[in-house]
Amino acid sequence: MADKKRLLVIGASGLLGSKLMAQARGRYEVRGTCNPAVDGKADWRLEPLDMGSKDEVEALFTKLKPEVVVLAAAMTNVDACEKNPTVANRVNSAGPMLVARACKAHGARLVHVSTDYVFDGTKKRPYTEEDVPRPISVYGSTKLAGERAVLSTLPGAVVARPAVIYGWNMLEDKENFVTWVLKRMRKGEKAPLFHDQSISPTFADDLARTLLDLADRDVSGIWHVSGPDCLDRPACGRMIAKAFGLDEGLVASVHSSTVSLPARRPAYTCLDVSK
């Protein structure tokens, strides 16, 4: 292990974090964190970390001395962020700033995972890295603040923007878009999906591989790292049904205005990944 770099995955209990841990083990000496107050698990052999605590972040970096850090932790529930902006800001904005400062102090490389929700969704073609972010929710605003805090503190860092991450999490029973649709369909229930939202779904396994590649390369700045497709949500639902041999008729195409949600969602967040 002595010849391998030390990698720290912050948010290792999540879907993306668990994939990063699994894929990095052959390339790095890997350690990961979880937030016990949120995850409620103590048997994963992960380091406990409240990312919004300056003391905890500094103590963890002093203990582990990571050379590469992938920051996959975030408060991702869009409606919960809208209801609890102070908590969302602490996790999504202040947390990345503290991690970036620790990386700078310890000379560690940082890859920070952001989101497509930094955009307002008014475009009709995929967003590029050069497009100006205009978030319309607390979640998007706090994630954008986190991006800016990272790059202003550590210009050599990578900010990676995925969208609608899906896959199987072997550590935590937390649903994502695809598993939610599957669960409903397997019960024979309708899956109401918004036809006025276009997205670029991102397979967690592919995303983890891409983030590790970015960590290895001499690159910096903002990178769009979603899947290459641009689909409305009912189209995604039909593809899920077909892939798993389920009834495509269970996909219910509805307009987002028919559902009352605390946070606004951008109508179009497809990402251009040509870079």
PEGI-V454115 format. One record per pair of residues at least 12 apart in sequence whose C-alpha atoms are under 6 Angstrom apart, sorted by the first residue. I is the first residue (numbers start at 1). J is the second residue. D is the distance in Angstrom with one decimal. If there is no record, write none. Layout:
I|J|D  I|J|D
This chain:
4|28|5.1  4|29|5.8  5|28|5.2  5|29|5.9  6|28|5.8  6|29|4.7  6|66|5.0  6|67|5.2  7|28|5.9  7|29|5.9  7|30|4.9  7|66|5.6  7|68|4.8  7|69|5.7  8|31|5.0  8|32|5.5  8|66|5.9  8|69|4.8  9|32|4.6  9|69|6.0  9|70|5.0  10|32|5.8  10|33|5.0  10|71|4.9  10|72|5.7  10|73|5.7  11|33|5.5  11|34|5.3  11|72|5.2  11|73|4.1  12|32|5.1  12|33|5.4  13|34|5.8  15|169|4.9  16|204|5.5  17|72|6.0  19|205|5.9  19|208|6.0  20|208|5.1  32|46|5.3  33|46|4.9  33|47|4.4  33|48|5.6  34|48|5.2  34|49|5.9  35|48|5.5  35|49|5.2  35|50|5.7  51|95|5.0  52|90|5.5  52|91|5.6  52|95|4.5  67|108|4.4  68|108|5.2  68|109|4.6  69|110|4.8  70|110|5.9  70|111|4.7  70|112|5.9  71|112|4.8  72|113|5.5  74|92|5.6  78|139|5.5  79|262|5.5  79|263|5.2  81|138|5.9  81|139|5.5  82|138|5.3  82|263|5.7  89|142|5.4  92|142|5.5  92|143|5.3  92|146|5.8  93|142|5.3  93|145|5.3  93|146|3.9  96|146|5.5  97|149|5.2  97|150|5.6  100|150|5.5  110|157|5.1  111|157|6.0  111|158|4.7  111|159|6.0  112|159|4.8  113|159|6.0  113|160|4.9  114|160|5.7  114|161|4.8  115|161|4.6  115|162|5.4  115|163|5.9  116|161|5.9  116|163|5.3  116|269|5.9  117|140|4.9  118|133|5.3  118|135|4.5  118|140|4.6  118|144|5.8  119|133|4.8  119|134|4.9  119|135|4.9  120|134|5.1  120|135|5.1  120|136|5.7  120|266|5.3  121|266|4.3  121|267|4.9  121|268|4.2  121|269|5.4  126|270|4.8  126|271|4.6  126|272|4.9  127|271|4.8  127|272|5.4  128|272|5.1  137|263|5.9  137|264|5.9  156|220|5.1  157|220|5.2  158|220|4.6  158|221|4.9  159|221|5.8  159|222|4.7  160|222|5.9  160|223|4.8  160|224|5.8  161|224|4.8  161|225|5.6  162|225|4.9  162|226|4.3  163|200|5.9  163|201|5.8  163|202|5.8  163|226|5.4  164|201|5.0  164|202|5.8  165|202|4.7  165|203|5.8  165|204|5.8  166|178|6.0  166|203|5.2  166|204|5.7  167|203|6.0  167|204|5.6  190|250|4.6  190|251|5.9  191|251|5.1  191|252|5.6  192|252|4.5  192|253|6.0  193|233|5.6  193|234|5.4  193|252|6.0  193|253|5.3  193|254|5.8  194|233|5.7  194|253|6.0  194|254|5.0  194|255|5.2  194|256|5.4  195|232|5.6  195|233|5.9  195|234|5.9  195|253|5.7  195|254|5.9  195|255|5.9  197|232|5.5  197|267|4.5  197|268|5.7  198|231|5.2  198|232|4.1  198|268|4.8  199|230|5.5  199|231|5.5  199|269|5.4  199|270|4.8  200|227|5.5  200|229|5.2  200|230|5.0  200|270|5.0  201|227|5.4  202|226|5.0  202|227|4.5  224|273|5.3  230|270|5.5  234|253|5.7
